[in-house]
Each structure stands twice: as structure tokens, then as C-alpha cells.
């Protein structure tokens, strides 16, 4: 029986540089944001969702590019374990994409938000209870710290939005990182200005946000960015055994 990362101290997990400590801290922040999301509405809900997206998508992108390839190499069942989490990540991307098409007050938002919170919670539990304890057993503390540094560097430069078309695996996700990260951060700045700025600026900001969204959608469709994808995490009909 493996000890969950959630029940281990930072020292046991390899210290502050360890990728396990960094992951655990992000998960704690996510749980707080999900609690804040409950009962929120209107612009306040949009602000909480923006913070969730800025946390979740770079976090997952860095996992898929840095951690999961290592787990597939060092664990005999690493392919199965990481694919399950990739399927959860894909469902999160698809749920958020659907949410972004709905206006505030649309009755369809509630079920989508509930499902989003459920999948994110399942993802945290799978990682902390199943994946990370197995990784901890197989690699040295020094390796965990090196992975932590690599994961943090990539997380800080990763896309911050849902991109369900982009591959969940290298090389596609690695190739997509730079152009989508630039577009996403421009969209984030536009959305923040829309939430906090004067109403007279709202029309041009919405127009700019729509243009950036269309540009990101066009970029993520480029063939190089879908390479490496497992069929069960691609858009369209899912293979059997896919989460959700």
C-alpha cells in the first residue's frame, strides 16, 4: 500500500524543490478555489473560473510534458496510469470549452460546473493516491527535485486555456506550447480588463477577446500540434474506457 502524497510532509516528499511538493501545493490551492466557486455567480464566478484555469491548465500541461513520459519509462503500468489521468485532463478541456460558449445565467452552466469540480477532484485523488506514490518509490529525491525544477519552468510558460484539440502527449503538446501560451495570456489580459475596467471599454474588449479565441482555435488545429495523441483523448467519438 502506497502512502498518499496528501498525507506526507514536505520533507518526506523531498523538500520544496521536489515536484511532489509543488504538485501538492497546487492541489491545495485548487481545492480552495473549488470551494470558492460553490455558490458564486456573475462576474464573481467568472473571476474564480479565470483563476482556476490559470492554475489548472499550466499545471496539467507541465505534467503531460515532463512527468508522464518519465512515469511511462519507469513504471511497468505507467502507460495505463498516465492515460487515465490524460483522459481526465481531456474531459476538463472539453467541459471548459463548452462552458465558455454559455452566457452567465444559462441553465446549462450548473451541470457543467458540477461535473468540472468532480473531474478535477478525481484528478487530484488519482495523482496523489496512485501516480505520485509510485513515482516516489521508483526515482531518487535528487531526480524528484530536478523534475520539480523542469516542471516549474514549463508551468510558468505553458498555455492557460482549454485546448481540447491539442495532443496530450509530446511532440504535439510541446510544439503547441509557445504560440498558444502567447495567445492565452493575451486572452487572460483581455478578460481581466473586461471584468475590472470601465463599461465603455467592454465592446472593443469583447471584440478583441473573440478575435484571440478564434486565432487560438485556428492554431490548435494545425497538424503538428495533434501529433502523439492517444485516440481515447482526441476530440470526437471516444474509445471505450475513456473517463466521463
Secondary structure, DSSP 8 states (H G I E B T S, - for coil): ----GGGS-TTTTT-TTSHHHHHHHHHHHHHHHHHHHTT--HHHHHHHHHHHHHHHHHHHHHIIIIIHHHHHHH-TTHHHHHHHHHHHHHHHHHHHHHHTTS-TT-THHHHHHHHHHHHHHHHHHHIIIIIHHHHHHHS-HHHHHHHHHHHHHHHHHS--S--TTS-SSTTHHHHHHHHHHHHHHHHHHHHHHHHHS-GGGHHHHHHHHHHHHHHHHHHHTSGGGGTT--GGGSSSS--TT---
